[in-house]
Amino acid sequence: MHFITGGSFAGKRNWALNFYQLTKKSDCLQLFNFYSEDTKLADADQWKKPIMMLEGLEYLIKQKLDAMEMEEVLRHFRQLFQEFIHWEKQGEHRQVIIIGSDITKGIVPMEKRDREWRDAVGWVYQEAVRNAVRADIIWYGINETLKQGKEGM
C-alpha cells in the first residue's frame, strides 16, 4: 500500500501516475475518485485491475463520518487498510495507491463537525502511514518520501 498526501492541487495524482508510469485511462488501473459524492468503494471481489488508486481519501472519511461515530470510522479504516494489504498479497503486481489532501494544517474550523472531520482525517492518515509500505508527501509536484519499506515497488 502506498499513501500519498499533500496540499490540495499540489500535484499528487500526477506525481503518482508518473511514478507508476500510468495514465488515468491505463488498462491496469482502477480509479476511485471520492471528490464526487456519488462514488462508492467497490467490495474487494470487484477489484479486477492490478492497480487500484483511491483519490480524495479525506472525502471518503467525511462520507463515513456523516454515517458513523468517530470510533466506528477509525475502526472502519483500520479494517479497510488491512483488506487492501490482504488484497495486494493475493496477486502478483497488485498495488493500492491512496491519495488524500492534508486538511489538518491551518486555521482550526469553527464548526464542530468540521473540526471532527479534520481530527478524523489526521487519525486515519496516521493509520494509513503505519500500514503503508511507502508514504510520500507532495508539494508543487515534488515528492518527499516519508516512509519506504522493503515490499512493493
KARA-V473996 format. One line per field, one symbol per residue. ss: DSSP state (h for helix, s for strand, l for the rest). psi: psi as a letter, one per 40 degrees, with the letter a starting at -180 (. if undefined). Layout:
BEGIN
ss->???
psi->???
END
This chain:
BEGIN
ss->lssssslllllhhhhhhhhlllllllllsssssllllllllllhhhllllssssslhhhhhhhhhhhllhhhhhhhhhhhhhhhhhhhhlllllsssssssllllllllllhhhhhhhhhhhhhhhhhhhhllssssssllssssssslllll
psi->hhhhiaihfefddddddddefiidehdehhhhheehdehihiideegeiehhhhhfddddddddddeiidddddddddddddddddddeeiieihhhhhhiheeiahhidhdddddddddddddddddddeidihihhhfehihhdhhadia.
END
